[in-house]
Amino acid sequence: MNAQGILLDPTAELEPAARARLARPASLDGLTVGILDISKARGNVFLDRIDELLQARGIAVKRYRKPTFTRPAPTDLTQQIAAECNLVIEGLAD
């Protein structure tokens, strides 16, 4: 999302799909947070700390990892995350 609130699509689509923003939850209490590691080097260091902080607050966390950062997440993985989590944190590092 850029500074103007426009979702930018990094794919080669000529006409990116319009997507409405979802409302942020008022609280994480009772929700399950998915953490998706896109498999870039050292991304797990940041995500491990986020996981630690969330769990210290009693928030349920589920971890996922893409097979490679060079491709979109496989459909079965995104469907699993959608079925098991209320929201997702995705992190990368370089």
C-alpha positions, -999 to +999 in steps of 0.1 A: +000+000+000+015+033-009+012+067+009-021+075-009-037+043+003-036+026-031-028-011-032+001-017-056+003-050-073+039-061-080+029-086-107+028-080-144-010-075-145-020-047-168-052-041-149-047-050-112-077-062-093-094-036-070-095-048-034-112-031-005-093-028+028-105-050+055-113-034+089-086-039+115-098-058+146-103-037+177-083-063+197-064-095+190-080-112+220-095-145+210-081-143+175-055-165+158-026-146+141-009-164+113+028-156+107+040-162+072+077-164+065+084-159+028+117-177+031+141-148+027+173-149+046+169-138+083+132-130+079+127-156+106+147-135+131+121-107+130+091-131+128+104-151+158+104-120+179+069-110+167+058-146+176+074-143+211+057-109+218+023-121+207+024-153+227+036-134+257+003-114+255-017-147+253-025-144+216-027-176+196-001-178+168+003-202+139+035-202+118+037-209+081+066-207+055+065-204+018+087-229-001+105-201-019+105-163-019+107-162-057+071-173-063+037-166-048+026-188-019+010-220-032-028-220-033-031-248-007-010-228+017-030-196+013-062-216+018-049-233+049-039-199+064-073-184+055-091-214+072-069-213+104-063-176+110-081-144+115-052-122+103-017-126+090+016-110+095+040-115+066+077-106+070+107-105+048+143-094+052+173-088+030 
